[in-house]
Amino acid sequence: MTDGGADARSAHLPVMYAQVMEGLHVVEDGTYLDGTFGRGGHARGVLQRLGTGGRLLLMDKDPEAIAVAEQEFGADPRVAIHRGSFTDLAHWGAAATGLDGVLFDLGISSPQIDVAGRGFSFGKDGPLDMRMDPDSGESAAQWLARAGEAEIADVLWQYGEERMSRRIARAIVARRAEQPITRTAQLAELIASVMPRAKPGQKEIHPATRSFQAIRIHVNRELADLEAGLDAALAALRPGGRLAVISFHSLEDRIVKRFIARHAKAPAGNRRLPAVEEFVPTLRAIGDAQKADSTELAGNPRARSAVLRVAEKLAEPRP
Ligand SMILES: C[S@@+](CC[C@H](N)C(=O)[O-])C[C@H]1O[C@@H](n2cnc3c(N)ncnc32)[C@H](O)[C@@H]1O
């Protein structure tokens, strides 16, 4: 279940570009929101498909992403830019007027992983930060300095499916009693030191991969943000508007899959209970989950963990 998202960013075209463009079904004078601007690979594609009457709204939590958006698209009268979480899209006037498409390309961007100073990478030493928005919430170092052993173990298990979660949590708590854990290399080495060696023939990933993913998901409240963002997107979409979400691990994809199913299909009835109100679908799934195609995988095998789901908002039934 580890996250290939960050690695998948190294290719030139953004992940699943053609499928995203097709899924969003951009119309010339429509209004679209890219809630995860990153470095604008998908945004650029949407903009190319918009006419002079179209609108493109760009959001990102990360101030560096927003600076790139301002620099590259700030002068385009069709574009509006807002720094913040996509969970808050309802509070942004530009997005509240109705959207014809919403894209969430989840996870972290390659600049976030590549710059050691952001603290996301176990491969590059840097301050142990991991916040997409460095001005909000606790850094990974702050959280690891105060969280209880059981809480750390739970996060590693739930968000990283790390089987050695208890052992790693115990080692973190023992180490921090001697010295604060403030660097990515320090944490990566500590984790590696308590992990069993890979057996011969066993696929080897860095021993800190799962733990770093888990801590990042926790520090950025990624799953709670996704749940709230999907609700906000559905509320802001116009009938016929499209929702496209790219996930990079099973925890995210499960949330997206269940969200679409909950709004598209009547829940299974229970014969022992009286029938509740008639179910009215608000979404229609557009096809099944999509994976990167063989051409993209051949050029960028790390896109293998990307899963795209697309749904369309339905019109409210007439009374
Ligand atoms: C995978 S990158 C997006 C790449 C982008 N599609 C492109 O083509 O360059 C994910 C971006 O989403 C941002 N992000 C993640 N969660 C967010 C949230 N809840 N609200 C706003 N931005 C978020 C991250 O800061 C990161 O810049």
The ligand as an ORCA input file, in Angstrom:
! r2SCAN-3c Opt
* xyz 0 1
  C       0.516     15.327     -6.667
  S       0.700     17.008     -6.502
  C      -0.282     17.654     -7.791
  C       0.427     17.677     -9.108
  C      -0.333     18.454    -10.169
  N      -1.517     17.767    -10.610
  C       0.552     18.767    -11.342
  O       0.177     18.426    -12.467
  O       1.611     19.368    -11.163
  C      -0.302     17.286     -5.112
  C      -0.376     18.744     -4.659
  O      -1.554     18.855     -3.880
  C      -1.308     19.655     -2.762
  N      -2.301     19.244     -1.763
  C      -2.403     18.063     -1.144
  N      -3.465     18.050     -0.325
  C      -4.074     19.263     -0.472
  C      -5.245     19.854      0.085
  N      -5.998     19.211      0.986
  N      -5.583     21.080     -0.307
  C      -4.826     21.764     -1.215
  N      -3.698     21.259     -1.759
  C      -3.330     20.018     -1.392
  C       0.134     19.398     -2.404
  O       0.671     20.503     -1.712
  C       0.767     19.199     -3.779
  O       1.282     20.417     -4.262
*
